[in-house]
Amino acid sequence: MPDTEPVAEPFTDPRQQHRAAMMGMYVFLGSEIMLFGALFCVAAAMRMAHSAEIVHASHALHFGIGGMNTAILLTSSLLVALGVESAQTGQAGSSARRFAGASMLGLAFLALKAYEYRLEFAEGLLPVPGIEARYDTSIQHLFMNLYLSATALHAAHLAVGILLLLLLSFQTARGAIALPQRSIVLVVAGLYWHLVDVVWVFLYPVFYLAR
């Protein structure tokens, strides 16, 4: 953390301001972890109580598409990590390009997920009005409700992250964010993006690989 970081009220020391910013971000990330953690707990309870039905429902999901999206998000996390490193060394152009690249991968994820939803809608998998569901039991229907809720919530978080990365990429490229003095802004954005990626890393096996 650079000692030349601008200090805003009520802080008097750049290190104190840095620690406060990181603490605030950790509290926010903790609340997000509790949100998705509740969904994972429900999924785990369903798996233990109705293993055979959950496995049967999971087999209908397109695990290949989910696997491609996993690779896309992991690559985007690498770009964000490199972008943060560039920001901390004052390489504004490199940081802006890497953040922009990560946001493009995020858009690719959403496009692929939308295509997957379309396939699932056509196959009667999504629990939405207007289609003839192909569920055998109410437990499978509940599993797909949980799948749709969890993945849609994740997609909403990812969309917020994409907008954030694009905004920071633009501001960094035009010099509106002084680097490395204000690299903390990109650091906390990177933490949010990594959280979204980690959530998907858990969502993928919980829903797609329930074997």
C-alpha positions in Angstrom: 0.0 0.0 0.0 1.6 3.3 -1.1 2.2 5.9 1.6 1.4 8.6 -0.9 -2.3 7.5 -1.1 -4.6 10.5 -0.7 -6.2 10.6 2.7 -9.8 11.6 3.1 -11.7 12.6 6.3 -12.1 11.2 8.9 -8.7 9.4 8.4 -5.4 11.0 9.2 -3.1 8.2 8.0 -3.1 6.4 4.7 -2.5 3.0 6.3 -5.5 3.5 8.6 -7.6 4.4 5.6 -6.4 1.4 3.7 -7.2 -1.0 6.6 -10.7 0.6 6.9 -11.4 0.1 3.2 -10.3 -3.5 3.3 -12.3 -4.2 6.5 -15.4 -2.7 4.9 -15.0 -4.9 1.9 -14.4 -8.0 4.0 -17.7 -7.3 5.9 -19.5 -7.0 2.6 -18.0 -10.2 1.2 -18.9 -12.0 4.4 -22.5 -11.0 3.9 -22.5 -12.3 0.4 -20.9 -15.6 1.5 -23.7 -16.0 4.1 -26.3 -15.4 1.3 -24.9 -18.0 -1.0 -23.9 -20.3 1.9 -27.6 -20.6 2.8 -28.4 -21.9 -0.7 -25.5 -24.4 -0.5 -26.8 -25.6 2.9 -30.3 -26.2 1.4 -28.7 -28.1 -1.5 -26.6 -30.2 0.8 -29.7 -31.1 2.9 -31.6 -32.0 -0.2 -28.8 -34.2 -1.4 -28.5 -36.1 1.9 -32.3 -36.6 2.2 -33.1 -37.4 -1.4 -29.9 -38.5 -3.0 -31.3 -40.7 -5.9 -33.8 -38.0 -7.0 -31.2 -35.2 -6.9 -28.7 -37.2 -8.9 -31.4 -38.0 -11.5 -32.3 -34.3 -11.8 -28.7 -33.3 -12.0 -28.1 -35.6 -15.0 -30.5 -33.5 -17.1 -28.3 -30.3 -16.7 -25.7 -29.4 -19.4 -22.5 -30.0 -17.4 -20.4 -29.3 -20.5 -21.7 -25.8 -20.8 -21.2 -25.3 -17.1 -17.6 -26.5 -17.4 -16.9 -24.0 -20.2 -18.3 -21.2 -18.1 -16.1 -22.4 -15.2 -13.0 -22.1 -17.4 -14.2 -18.7 -18.6 -14.6 -17.3 -15.1 -11.3 -18.7 -13.8 -9.5 -17.1 -16.8 -11.2 -13.8 -16.0 -10.1 -14.0 -12.4 -6.5 -14.4 -13.6 -6.9 -11.3 -15.7 -8.3 -9.3 -12.8 -5.4 -10.5 -10.5 -2.9 -9.3 -13.1 -4.8 -6.1 -13.6 -4.6 -5.4 -9.8 -0.9 -6.1 -9.9 -0.4 -3.7 -12.7 -2.4 -1.0 -10.9 -0.2 -1.4 -7.8 2.9 -0.9 -9.9 1.5 2.2 -11.7 0.9 0.5 -15.1 -2.5 2.1 -15.8 -2.7 1.0 -19.5 -2.0 -2.6 -18.7 -4.4 -2.6 -15.8 -7.2 -1.0 -17.9 -6.8 -3.6 -20.7 -6.8 -6.5 -18.3 -9.9 -5.3 -16.5 -11.6 -4.8 -19.8 -10.6 -8.3 -20.9 -12.0 -9.8 -17.7 -15.3 -7.9 -18.3 -15.5 -9.3 -21.8 -15.1 -12.8 -20.5 -17.9 -12.0 -18.0 -20.1 -11.1 -20.9 -19.2 -14.3 -22.6 -20.3 -16.2 -19.5 -23.6 -14.5 -19.4 -24.2 -15.1 -23.1 -23.4 -18.8 -22.7 -25.6 -19.0 -19.6 -28.5 -17.4 -21.5 -28.1 -20.0 -24.2 -28.1 -22.7 -21.6 -31.3 -21.3 -20.1 -32.9 -21.4 -23.5 -32.0 -25.0 -24.0 -33.4 -25.9 -20.5 -36.6 -24.0 -21.3 -37.0 -25.9 -24.5 -36.4 -29.2 -22.7 -38.9 -28.5 -19.9 -36.3 -28.2 -17.2 -36.8 -24.7 -15.9 -39.6 -24.3 -13.3 -41.3 -21.4 -15.1 -44.8 -20.8 -16.2 -45.7 -21.7 -19.8 -43.7 -25.0 -20.2 -44.5 -28.6 -19.6 -42.1 -29.7 -16.9 -40.4 -33.1 -17.3 -40.0 -33.7 -13.6 -40.9 -37.0 -12.1 -41.2 -35.9 -8.5 -41.7 -32.8 -6.4 -38.1 -33.2 -5.1 -36.7 -32.9 -8.6 -38.9 -29.8 -9.2 -37.5 -28.3 -5.9 -34.0 -29.0 -7.0 -34.5 -27.2 -10.3 -36.1 -24.3 -8.4 -33.0 -24.1 -6.3 -30.8 -24.3 -9.4 -32.6 -21.5 -11.1 -32.6 -19.3 -8.1 -28.9 -19.8 -7.3 -27.6 -19.4 -10.9 -29.8 -16.4 -11.6 -28.7 -14.7 -8.4 -25.1 -15.4 -9.4 -25.7 -14.0 -12.9 -27.1 -10.8 -11.3 -23.9 -10.5 -9.2 -21.8 -11.1 -12.2 -23.6 -8.4 -14.2 -22.8 -5.9 -11.4 -19.2 -7.0 -11.5 -19.0 -6.6 -15.3 -20.3 -3.0 -15.0 -17.8 -2.3 -12.2 -14.9 -3.6 -14.2 -15.8 -1.7 -17.3 -16.2 1.5 -15.4 -12.8 1.1 -13.6 -11.2 0.2 -16.9 -12.5 3.3 -18.6 -11.5 5.6 -15.6 -8.1 4.0 -15.3 -7.4 4.4 -19.1 -8.3 8.1 -19.0 -6.2 8.7 -15.9 -9.2 9.5 -13.6 -7.7 7.1 -11.0 -4.2 8.0 -10.0 -2.0 4.9 -9.9 -0.5 3.4 -7.8 -1.8 5.9 -5.2 -5.4 4.9 -5.6 -4.9 1.2 -6.5 -7.1 0.3 -3.5 -10.1 1.0 -5.7 -9.1 -1.7 -8.1 -8.1 -4.0 -5.3 -11.6 -4.1 -3.7 -13.2 -4.4 -7.1 -10.9 -7.4 -7.7 -12.0 -9.0 -4.4 -15.6 -8.7 -5.5 -14.9 -10.4 -8.8 -13.0 -13.2 -7.2 -15.9 -13.8 -4.8 -18.3 -14.1 -7.8 -15.9 -16.6 -9.4 -15.5 -18.7 -6.2 -19.3 -18.9 -5.8 -19.6 -20.4 -9.3 -16.7 -22.8 -8.5 -19.0 -24.2 -5.8 -22.3 -23.9 -7.8 -20.9 -26.0 -10.6 -20.2 -29.2 -8.7 -23.2 -28.8 -6.3 -25.7 -28.7 -9.2 -24.0 -30.0 -12.3 -21.9 -32.8 -10.9 -24.3 -34.3 -8.3 -23.4 -37.8 -9.2 
